[in-house]
C-alpha cells in the first residue's frame, strides 16, 4: 500500500500551531495538519445564552462556529450567507466541535460567560473537523490562561486536553490522518475524538459503500489512540509556547513554522 504523500500508515502529517494569529480574540491559533490549515479563535463573551438564564442553569457555555472560506477548496465554495442558510455539513461539524470542548471544560468554573470557538478553514486537504477540534482546544486553553493572568478566573476550567484525528481503510489497510485523496478513495472513514487520558468523546465512522470487520475497527482505534497521544504532546508544547510569546515575536515564529 502506497500513500499519496509517502507516509507510513501510522504517520501523522506535519502538525504545527501558530498562536496569537487573531489578536482581537482572547486566544487563537493557526493549526496545520499538512496542507489543511484552520484558524481557531476563542472569544469570551460576558454573558450566557438566553435558555440558561430562563432555566436558571449555573455556570457558562461553550459554543462553536465552523466555516470553509470560499478559496479553501479547489472549486470556489459559496459562502453560507449568500445561500441563506448554513449547510448541513458545517452545522454538524460545529456541533461536534462544541460537544468536544464542553466535554473537557468545567462550565461552572467558567462562570457566567460564553466561550465562542470560531474555526475558519483557510485550506482544506482532508481532516478539517479534526484539525478544528485539536486547534480549538489549544485556542481555548490560551484564552483561559489569559483570563487567569488577568485575574478574571482563579481556577483553570479546562479539566484535560482533547484532540481528534481521522483514520480509515485505504487500499485494504488501516491508515492514520487521511489527506484529501485518501479521504476521497477510502473504503472506511472514521473520525475519533479523545481526551489526553485516552477516554473517547465521540466516534464518527462508516463504510463508504463497504463494510469493515471488528479486527479493522480495533486497528483503526489503536492507530487513533497513538496519533492522539502525539497530538496532545504537540498541544501542550503549543500552549506553553503561546504563554511565553509576545506579539513582537510573531514574525519570527511564523518564519520558524514555515508559514
Backbone bond lengths (Angstrom), bond angles and torsions (degrees), N, CA, C in turn:
res aa  C-N    CA-C-N  psi(-1)  N-CA   C-N-CA  omega(-1)  CA-C   N-CA-C  phi
1 X - - - 1.460 - - 1.536 109.57 -
2 X 1.322 115.76 123.17 1.461 121.40 179.64 1.520 109.16 -111.15
3 X 1.335 116.48 121.80 1.457 120.36 176.40 1.530 109.35 -81.39
4 X 1.326 117.71 147.77 1.465 120.52 -175.85 1.523 114.37 -56.18
5 X 1.351 117.09 -33.22 1.463 119.79 -178.60 1.529 113.20 -103.02
6 X 1.336 116.75 10.74 1.458 120.68 174.01 1.514 115.66 82.17
7 X 1.349 119.04 4.04 1.464 120.48 -179.32 1.526 111.57 -72.33
8 X 1.344 115.68 156.88 1.449 121.14 168.03 1.525 108.11 -75.36
9 X 1.324 116.79 163.77 1.461 119.77 -172.46 1.524 113.30 -64.74
10 X 1.350 118.10 -23.71 1.465 121.42 -178.69 1.525 112.91 -99.80
11 X 1.340 117.05 7.46 1.465 120.53 -176.42 1.524 112.21 -86.71
12 X 1.337 115.52 134.42 1.456 120.59 167.01 1.526 109.12 -76.41
13 X 1.311 115.96 159.41 1.452 119.53 166.63 1.534 108.41 -70.29
14 X 1.317 117.46 173.70 1.459 120.23 174.74 1.523 108.53 -67.13
15 X 1.340 116.12 123.64 1.464 122.40 -177.31 1.517 109.09 -108.92
16 X 1.331 117.81 133.63 1.462 120.32 175.10 1.520 109.78 -143.74
17 X 1.339 114.71 155.89 1.463 122.63 177.65 1.530 108.19 -131.21
18 X 1.315 117.10 122.16 1.456 122.33 175.57 1.524 107.78 -110.12
19 X 1.343 118.36 105.26 1.464 120.76 -174.35 1.523 112.98 -78.43
20 X 1.342 114.18 165.81 1.472 122.98 174.75 1.529 112.44 58.94
21 X 1.320 116.43 34.34 1.463 120.58 -177.40 1.532 111.52 -75.79
22 X 1.344 116.46 -23.30 1.472 121.84 179.58 1.530 107.70 -123.71
23 X 1.337 117.88 88.74 1.467 121.11 -170.15 1.523 115.08 -64.92
24 X 1.326 119.16 -18.81 1.470 120.04 178.92 1.522 112.63 -81.44
25 X 1.325 117.26 -9.31 1.463 120.46 176.23 1.524 108.31 -86.78
26 X 1.336 116.23 170.95 1.463 120.33 177.17 1.518 111.06 -78.16
27 X 1.315 116.96 -31.82 1.461 122.62 176.37 1.512 109.25 -157.26
28 X 1.330 117.52 140.66 1.466 118.71 -177.25 1.513 110.79 -153.61
29 X 1.328 114.98 161.50 1.455 121.50 178.88 1.530 108.70 -157.75
30 X 1.322 115.25 143.73 1.462 121.20 167.99 1.519 106.11 -97.67
31 X 1.325 116.85 112.74 1.454 120.91 -178.36 1.517 108.88 -102.47
32 X 1.321 115.56 136.14 1.465 121.36 178.62 1.517 109.58 -122.77
33 X 1.316 115.66 124.34 1.463 122.94 168.79 1.529 104.83 -110.66
34 X 1.321 117.00 91.13 1.455 118.68 -172.71 1.517 110.03 62.20
35 X 1.326 116.65 -125.17 1.461 121.39 179.71 1.525 113.44 -88.32
36 X 1.310 117.84 0.27 1.464 120.97 172.39 1.518 108.79 -85.41
37 X 1.329 115.62 124.33 1.468 120.42 -177.52 1.521 109.36 -130.73
38 X 1.325 115.46 129.95 1.466 121.72 -177.35 1.519 109.22 -135.27
39 X 1.337 116.37 131.21 1.465 120.08 169.80 1.516 107.61 -87.45
40 X 1.339 116.07 123.25 1.463 122.17 176.95 1.524 107.61 -114.98
41 X 1.322 116.67 122.95 1.463 121.21 -177.82 1.518 109.53 -128.68
42 X 1.335 115.72 133.99 1.461 122.31 176.56 1.522 108.61 -107.88
43 X 1.320 116.01 125.16 1.459 121.94 179.97 1.521 109.23 -123.60
44 X 1.321 116.51 133.44 1.459 121.57 -178.27 1.519 110.16 -98.07
45 X 1.318 115.77 127.71 1.462 122.83 175.73 1.527 108.02 -112.80
46 X 1.318 116.57 128.07 1.472 120.49 -176.93 1.526 110.91 -80.77
47 X 1.311 114.83 60.16 1.467 121.94 -179.39 1.516 107.53 -166.18
48 X 1.322 116.39 166.31 1.459 121.57 177.36 1.525 109.05 -125.22
49 X 1.331 117.63 161.73 1.460 120.14 179.10 1.528 112.34 -58.75
50 X 1.314 115.02 152.12 1.468 120.87 -177.27 1.517 112.12 -57.88
51 X 1.356 116.51 -37.53 1.466 118.64 -177.60 1.532 111.48 -63.65
52 X 1.353 116.79 -31.11 1.465 119.34 178.26 1.518 110.74 -69.51
53 X 1.326 116.87 -38.90 1.469 120.19 176.84 1.525 110.24 -65.19
54 X 1.333 116.18 -44.03 1.461 120.91 -177.32 1.529 111.42 -63.74
55 X 1.350 116.13 -40.34 1.459 120.57 -178.28 1.529 112.60 -90.53
56 X 1.356 116.34 1.27 1.464 122.13 179.15 1.535 111.68 55.56
57 X 1.341 114.60 46.94 1.463 121.10 179.05 1.525 108.68 -86.36
58 X 1.331 116.76 129.93 1.465 121.14 179.63 1.526 111.07 -72.71
59 X 1.318 114.83 157.96 1.459 120.46 173.14 1.506 113.73 84.69
60 X 1.334 114.73 -164.20 1.454 121.08 -176.71 1.513 112.04 -115.60
61 X 1.340 115.15 -161.09 1.457 120.73 -174.79 1.522 109.51 -146.05
62 X 1.317 115.43 153.02 1.466 122.29 173.74 1.520 107.88 -124.24
63 X 1.317 116.18 126.05 1.451 121.20 179.79 1.522 109.39 -132.41
64 X 1.319 117.34 155.37 1.465 120.84 -175.94 1.518 110.98 -130.90
65 X 1.320 114.67 149.96 1.460 121.96 170.35 1.525 108.15 -129.57
66 X 1.333 115.31 141.75 1.463 121.87 -175.57 1.514 108.82 -132.99
67 X 1.310 116.04 136.33 1.470 118.81 175.64 1.517 109.67 -150.60
68 X 1.312 114.61 151.03 1.459 121.71 174.18 1.522 107.18 -105.46
69 X 1.316 116.83 121.93 1.452 120.45 -179.63 1.526 109.91 -67.94
70 X 1.325 117.11 151.90 1.471 120.16 -173.61 1.520 114.40 -52.88
71 X 1.320 117.54 -34.24 1.459 121.53 -176.17 1.523 112.90 -93.77
72 X 1.321 117.78 9.86 1.469 120.37 -176.65 1.522 112.56 -76.38
73 X 1.328 117.44 -18.06 1.460 122.24 -179.30 1.523 110.05 -118.15
74 X 1.333 116.01 168.03 1.473 120.10 -177.67 1.531 111.32 -61.10
75 X 1.311 116.18 -45.01 1.463 120.87 174.95 1.521 107.92 -97.70
76 X 1.325 116.81 133.45 1.454 120.84 -175.50 1.530 110.85 -53.97
77 X 1.330 115.55 130.25 1.472 121.41 178.43 1.524 109.24 -95.47
78 X 1.319 115.89 125.40 1.462 119.95 179.82 1.522 110.47 -66.38
79 X 1.328 116.36 139.23 1.454 120.34 178.24 1.532 110.01 -67.21
80 X 1.350 114.55 144.14 1.463 119.19 179.79 1.528 111.52 -59.82
81 X 1.348 116.85 -35.66 1.460 119.89 -177.78 1.523 110.73 -62.25
82 X 1.331 117.07 -31.10 1.460 119.87 179.28 1.523 112.09 -79.79
83 X 1.332 116.11 -21.28 1.457 120.09 176.46 1.521 111.79 -84.39
84 X 1.325 115.69 -16.11 1.455 119.96 179.18 1.508 114.29 86.40
85 X 1.326 117.84 0.73 1.462 120.53 178.33 1.526 109.26 -162.77
86 X 1.336 114.94 158.15 1.452 121.49 176.39 1.520 108.76 -78.88
87 X 1.344 116.78 131.83 1.462 116.91 -178.98 1.529 110.60 -71.14
88 X 1.320 115.74 158.15 1.463 121.25 -173.32 1.508 113.23 -60.55
89 X 1.337 116.93 -37.76 1.462 120.31 -179.56 1.520 111.02 -64.59
90 X 1.325 117.27 -46.93 1.470 120.57 -179.74 1.520 110.99 -62.23
91 X 1.338 116.92 -40.91 1.456 121.10 179.17 1.525 110.95 -61.84
92 X 1.328 116.35 -43.83 1.462 120.69 -179.31 1.520 110.97 -65.25
93 X 1.340 117.35 -39.85 1.462 120.65 -177.85 1.524 110.88 -69.58
94 X 1.319 118.03 -42.85 1.459 117.85 -178.30 1.526 111.60 -68.30
95 X 1.306 117.70 -30.22 1.463 119.86 173.65 1.531 110.49 -66.05
96 X 1.331 116.27 -39.16 1.459 120.81 177.78 1.527 110.88 -63.37
97 X 1.327 117.09 -43.97 1.466 120.70 179.06 1.531 110.02 -60.38
98 X 1.328 116.46 -46.43 1.461 120.59 179.35 1.515 112.35 -60.38
99 X 1.335 117.21 -45.37 1.475 120.38 179.23 1.522 111.04 -62.01
100 X 1.324 116.23 -40.30 1.465 120.56 -177.27 1.521 111.38 -64.39
101 X 1.341 117.19 -41.62 1.466 120.01 -179.35 1.521 111.55 -74.62
102 X 1.333 117.71 -37.34 1.467 119.72 178.90 1.525 111.32 -65.26
103 X 1.340 116.86 -25.69 1.465 120.18 -179.92 1.518 112.35 -66.66
104 X 1.341 117.50 -21.68 1.471 119.46 -174.97 1.532 113.08 -120.20
105 X 1.328 117.53 5.10 1.463 120.63 179.36 1.528 109.16 -114.07
106 X 1.324 115.75 129.16 1.460 121.73 176.31 1.529 107.17 -77.76
107 X 1.318 116.40 104.73 1.466 121.17 -173.80 1.520 112.09 -67.56
108 X 1.315 117.91 -27.75 1.466 119.65 177.56 1.524 110.67 -69.77
109 X 1.339 116.98 -39.35 1.464 120.12 177.31 1.530 111.78 -68.26
110 X 1.317 116.44 -26.64 1.461 120.12 178.10 1.521 110.79 -65.15
111 X 1.321 116.50 -26.12 1.463 120.18 -178.37 1.516 111.31 79.36
112 X 1.307 115.98 -173.15 1.471 120.28 -176.50 1.527 109.72 -79.09
113 X 1.321 113.43 70.06 1.454 122.24 -179.60 1.522 109.40 -136.85
114 X 1.318 115.39 156.39 1.460 121.15 170.58 1.519 108.03 -114.09
115 X 1.315 116.05 127.63 1.455 120.60 172.80 1.530 108.25 -100.43
116 X 1.316 115.79 118.43 1.456 121.98 177.17 1.520 108.72 -95.77
117 X 1.325 115.86 127.87 1.461 121.51 175.68 1.531 107.11 -109.29
118 X 1.316 116.39 107.86 1.466 121.74 -179.95 1.518 109.39 -101.36
119 X 1.317 116.17 123.82 1.462 121.88 -179.10 1.524 108.96 -119.83
120 X 1.325 115.69 114.00 1.459 121.82 -178.06 1.522 109.50 -117.08
121 X 1.323 115.48 118.33 1.460 121.37 -176.45 1.525 109.46 -81.29
122 X 1.336 115.70 117.42 1.459 121.35 176.32 1.519 111.39 -84.66
123 X 1.326 115.66 -38.32 1.460 120.57 -178.99 1.518 108.33 -147.49
124 X 1.326 116.03 129.84 1.461 121.20 -175.63 1.520 110.31 -110.81
125 X 1.325 115.67 120.82 1.461 121.14 174.82 1.527 109.03 -139.08
126 X 1.340 115.13 42.12 1.454 120.63 -179.56 1.516 112.37 90.84
127 X 1.334 116.44 138.93 1.460 121.06 174.63 1.510 114.92 77.89
128 X 1.343 118.31 30.85 1.462 118.97 -179.27 1.523 111.65 -67.80
129 X 1.327 118.30 -33.61 1.477 119.44 -179.55 1.522 110.95 -71.14
130 X 1.331 117.09 -38.59 1.455 119.36 -179.94 1.537 110.54 -70.78
131 X 1.322 116.77 -38.02 1.468 119.89 175.47 1.524 110.61 -64.10
132 X 1.336 116.92 -37.97 1.466 121.02 -179.33 1.518 111.60 -65.48
133 X 1.319 117.57 -42.07 1.471 120.96 178.39 1.527 110.15 -66.10
134 X 1.323 116.36 -46.27 1.465 120.99 -177.48 1.525 110.61 -64.94
135 X 1.335 117.06 -45.78 1.460 120.83 177.64 1.514 112.46 -71.43
136 X 1.333 117.16 -35.46 1.462 120.63 178.43 1.514 111.80 -61.66
137 X 1.319 117.21 -35.85 1.464 121.21 177.69 1.528 110.50 -65.60
138 X 1.333 116.75 -41.66 1.464 120.30 178.47 1.526 110.31 -64.82
139 X 1.323 116.92 -45.08 1.467 120.54 178.78 1.521 111.13 -60.53
140 X 1.341 117.01 -40.93 1.461 120.90 179.08 1.526 111.16 -64.15
141 X 1.328 117.24 -42.24 1.465 120.77 179.79 1.531 111.09 -64.56
142 X 1.328 116.77 -40.53 1.464 120.31 177.51 1.530 110.03 -62.42
143 X 1.334 116.16 -43.11 1.466 120.30 179.58 1.521 111.65 -63.37
144 X 1.320 117.42 -43.34 1.461 120.99 -179.59 1.525 111.04 -66.92
145 X 1.320 116.73 -37.66 1.470 119.62 175.42 1.526 111.07 -61.66
146 X 1.325 116.42 -36.59 1.467 119.93 178.40 1.528 110.26 -65.96
147 X 1.337 117.42 -41.89 1.465 120.24 178.32 1.531 110.97 -63.42
148 X 1.329 116.52 -38.24 1.464 120.29 176.22 1.528 109.90 -62.44
149 X 1.343 116.43 -46.46 1.464 121.01 -177.83 1.526 111.55 -63.62
150 X 1.332 116.48 -31.45 1.467 120.93 -179.85 1.520 112.89 -85.27
151 X 1.322 116.80 -1.91 1.450 120.78 179.13 1.514 114.70 79.13
152 X 1.328 117.19 11.78 1.464 120.44 179.53 1.521 112.36 -83.09
153 X 1.325 116.37 -19.20 1.462 122.51 175.00 1.523 108.41 -131.06
154 X 1.320 115.70 147.01 1.466 119.48 175.65 1.528 111.70 -106.39
155 X 1.337 116.74 -30.90 1.462 121.50 178.65 1.522 109.75 -114.61
156 X 1.324 116.69 135.69 1.461 121.83 -179.80 1.530 108.96 -71.29
157 X 1.342 117.95 118.68 1.475 119.54 -172.98 1.527 115.14 -75.27
158 X 1.331 117.79 -18.46 1.464 118.87 -176.33 1.526 109.39 -80.18
159 X 1.329 115.37 117.84 1.458 120.99 -175.64 1.527 112.45 -76.36
160 X 1.317 115.71 -33.03 1.462 121.68 179.93 1.522 108.20 -165.26
161 X 1.308 116.72 166.22 1.458 120.33 177.92 1.525 109.93 -84.39
162 X 1.333 115.25 156.09 1.454 121.63 176.89 1.521 107.90 -133.63
163 X 1.315 116.29 144.43 1.463 121.50 178.56 1.523 108.67 -144.76
164 X 1.327 115.32 166.62 1.461 119.86 -178.23 1.523 109.51 -141.13
165 X 1.321 115.21 151.53 1.469 120.88 179.97 1.534 108.70 -149.93
166 X 1.308 114.86 153.83 1.465 119.97 176.06 1.519 109.49 -98.55
167 X 1.299 115.36 152.23 1.456 122.42 173.89 1.524 106.84 -147.62
168 X 1.300 116.62 166.29 1.451 118.16 -178.69 1.512 111.91 -176.91
169 X 1.312 115.18 178.76 1.458 122.55 174.39 1.521 107.50 -106.20
170 X 1.334 115.14 118.98 1.463 121.98 -176.42 1.527 107.55 -131.06
171 X 1.321 115.61 123.64 1.468 121.36 -176.25 1.532 110.90 52.91
172 X 1.337 114.92 38.22 1.455 120.71 174.57 1.510 115.75 84.53
173 X 1.342 118.39 -0.83 1.465 120.93 -177.67 1.520 111.29 -125.57
174 X 1.338 115.04 150.87 1.462 120.63 176.69 1.521 109.03 -76.15
175 X 1.332 116.24 133.59 1.466 121.74 178.36 1.526 109.45 -134.82
176 X 1.341 115.22 163.57 1.456 122.22 -176.45 1.521 110.07 -113.47
177 X 1.346 116.31 143.60 1.462 123.37 170.16 1.527 111.60 58.94
178 X 1.315 115.49 73.58 1.463 121.54 -174.47 1.530 111.75 -73.47
179 X 1.336 116.32 132.34 1.463 119.36 168.91 1.523 108.96 -86.71
180 X 1.331 117.42 -177.68 1.460 118.84 -172.09 1.533 113.79 -61.12
181 X 1.344 120.38 -48.48 1.473 118.35 179.39 1.522 113.13 -58.55
182 X 1.338 116.16 -37.43 1.464 119.39 179.08 1.522 110.80 -70.09
183 X 1.320 116.64 -42.42 1.453 121.14 179.01 1.526 110.69 -61.94
184 X 1.319 115.84 -40.23 1.473 121.34 -179.55 1.527 111.59 -64.61
185 X 1.336 116.93 -38.80 1.460 120.82 -173.15 1.530 113.63 -103.09
186 X 1.321 117.88 3.92 1.467 120.51 -176.20 1.521 111.74 -65.81
187 X 1.308 115.19 144.06 1.462 121.33 175.00 1.522 110.73 -80.77
188 X 1.323 116.21 -30.05 1.468 123.45 177.38 1.530 107.12 -139.41
189 X 1.328 116.05 138.38 1.463 121.32 -177.34 1.522 108.55 -129.55
190 X 1.348 116.34 125.41 1.460 121.53 -179.30 1.519 110.26 -129.93
191 X 1.327 115.87 146.14 1.457 122.73 169.35 1.522 107.37 -123.91
192 X 1.325 115.85 128.87 1.465 121.73 -174.55 1.521 108.86 -121.77
193 X 1.343 116.23 129.00 1.462 122.60 176.99 1.519 107.26 -115.57
194 X 1.347 116.14 125.06 1.463 120.29 -176.71 1.525 110.10 -139.30
195 X 1.315 115.92 155.61 1.459 121.74 174.27 1.523 109.22 -87.91
196 X 1.325 114.93 171.50 1.462 119.72 178.79 1.524 112.20 -65.83
197 X 1.331 117.65 -19.50 1.464 121.58 177.13 1.526 112.77 -83.56
198 X 1.336 116.25 -2.28 1.456 120.14 -179.66 1.507 114.30 86.90
199 X 1.336 117.60 11.67 1.461 121.00 176.91 1.528 109.78 -85.91
200 X 1.319 116.01 143.49 1.457 120.62 179.14 1.522 110.74 -80.47
201 X 1.322 115.59 137.42 1.458 121.64 170.10 1.524 109.35 -100.08
202 X 1.316 116.49 -43.27 1.461 119.43 -179.82 1.526 109.89 -160.66
203 X 1.327 115.21 146.20 1.461 123.35 172.49 1.520 107.92 -122.87
204 X 1.315 116.75 130.01 1.458 121.67 174.85 1.520 107.23 -127.64
205 X 1.312 117.52 122.66 1.455 117.67 -179.52 1.504 113.05 -166.95
206 X 1.307 114.39 157.04 1.463 119.50 178.70 1.523 109.06 -164.67
207 X 1.332 114.74 158.02 1.452 119.82 170.58 1.515 109.26 -79.01
208 X 1.330 116.28 137.96 1.457 121.09 177.15 1.528 107.60 -91.62
209 X 1.339 115.51 87.77 1.466 121.92 -173.77 1.529 110.16 57.40
210 X 1.330 114.95 35.06 1.451 120.33 -176.75 1.522 108.61 -151.00
211 X 1.320 115.76 177.80 1.456 122.12 175.60 1.524 107.93 -125.55
212 X 1.353 116.33 168.10 1.459 119.22 176.77 1.520 108.54 -143.58
213 X 1.322 115.02 152.87 1.458 121.46 -175.16 1.517 110.97 -90.57
214 X 1.323 116.00 167.19 1.462 120.26 176.44 1.526 110.41 -64.89
215 X 1.340 117.03 -33.01 1.465 120.33 177.86 1.535 110.25 -65.49
216 X 1.327 117.79 -41.19 1.461 120.80 177.29 1.529 111.01 -66.21
217 X 1.312 115.66 -38.55 1.463 119.95 177.00 1.531 110.73 -61.00
218 X 1.320 116.37 -45.05 1.460 120.74 178.89 1.518 110.88 -61.21
219 X 1.327 117.43 -41.39 1.462 120.71 -179.66 1.524 110.93 -67.16
220 X 1.325 117.43 -40.68 1.464 119.98 178.85 1.521 111.31 -64.13
221 X 1.313 117.44 -39.92 1.468 120.35 179.09 1.527 111.09 -67.96
222 X 1.346 116.67 -36.19 1.465 119.63 177.80 1.529 110.46 -65.67
223 X 1.326 117.19 -42.05 1.459 120.76 176.70 1.529 110.23 -62.03
224 X 1.332 116.45 -42.60 1.460 120.75 -179.32 1.516 111.36 -62.26
225 X 1.323 116.20 -44.37 1.468 120.02 -179.33 1.528 110.18 -60.78
226 X 1.323 116.80 -43.99 1.457 121.01 179.09 1.534 110.76 -62.96
227 X 1.333 116.66 -44.70 1.459 120.57 -179.51 1.516 112.31 -64.66
228 X 1.321 117.38 -40.14 1.466 120.35 -178.66 1.523 110.72 -69.31
229 X 1.318 118.26 -33.67 1.463 120.01 174.58 1.530 110.79 -59.75
230 X 1.336 116.27 -40.38 1.466 119.84 176.52 1.524 110.93 -65.78
231 X 1.332 116.60 -41.76 1.461 120.42 -179.72 1.522 111.51 -63.74
232 X 1.320 116.98 -41.47 1.468 120.66 179.67 1.527 110.30 -60.15
233 X 1.326 116.99 -42.00 1.457 120.82 178.15 1.528 110.29 -60.36
234 X 1.323 117.16 -44.87 1.466 121.27 179.49 1.526 111.32 -66.36
235 X 1.339 116.80 -37.15 1.468 120.14 176.71 1.526 110.85 -60.50
236 X 1.321 117.14 -46.45 1.463 121.01 -178.61 1.524 110.62 -61.29
237 X 1.318 116.69 -41.65 1.464 120.43 178.32 1.530 110.40 -63.81
238 X 1.330 116.94 -40.49 1.464 120.84 -178.57 1.523 111.65 -67.56
239 X 1.321 117.29 -40.87 1.472 121.34 179.81 1.527 110.09 -65.35
240 X 1.330 116.79 -43.39 1.458 120.80 178.18 1.523 110.77 -63.48
241 X 1.331 117.19 -43.55 1.466 120.96 179.68 1.517 110.95 -63.70
242 X 1.330 117.35 -38.27 1.462 120.83 -179.14 1.520 111.36 -63.96
243 X 1.321 116.80 -37.88 1.465 120.94 179.26 1.521 111.95 -64.87
244 X 1.324 116.26 -28.29 1.458 120.66 -176.34 1.526 112.47 -95.74
245 X 1.334 116.34 2.06 1.455 121.31 -171.72 1.519 111.73 -101.15
246 X 1.308 117.17 134.72 1.460 121.57 172.90 1.519 109.01 -102.20
247 X 1.310 116.12 163.88 1.465 120.57 -177.67 1.523 111.60 -59.83
248 X 1.326 117.86 -32.83 1.456 120.27 -177.87 1.515 112.41 -70.97
249 X 1.332 116.77 -14.83 1.467 120.62 179.81 1.518 112.64 -84.96
250 X 1.340 117.94 -7.73 1.456 120.60 -170.25 1.529 113.10 -62.34
251 X 1.315 117.25 -40.09 1.459 119.70 -177.91 1.521 110.31 -60.65
252 X 1.337 116.47 -47.50 1.454 119.74 179.21 1.504 113.10 -63.18
253 X 1.328 116.83 -38.32 1.455 120.17 179.39 1.518 110.53 -66.47
254 X 1.342 115.99 -41.31 1.468 119.71 179.00 1.532 110.11 -59.42
255 X 1.325 117.01 -40.50 1.459 119.75 178.72 1.520 110.65 -66.53
256 X 1.346 116.21 -38.45 1.464 120.69 -179.99 1.520 111.41 -64.45
257 X 1.340 116.30 -35.27 1.457 120.66 -179.95 1.525 111.76 -83.57
258 X 1.319 116.81 -5.40 1.465 119.64 -179.55 1.502 112.59 73.40
259 X 1.348 119.05 24.96 1.459 122.05 -177.96 1.522 108.94 -89.63
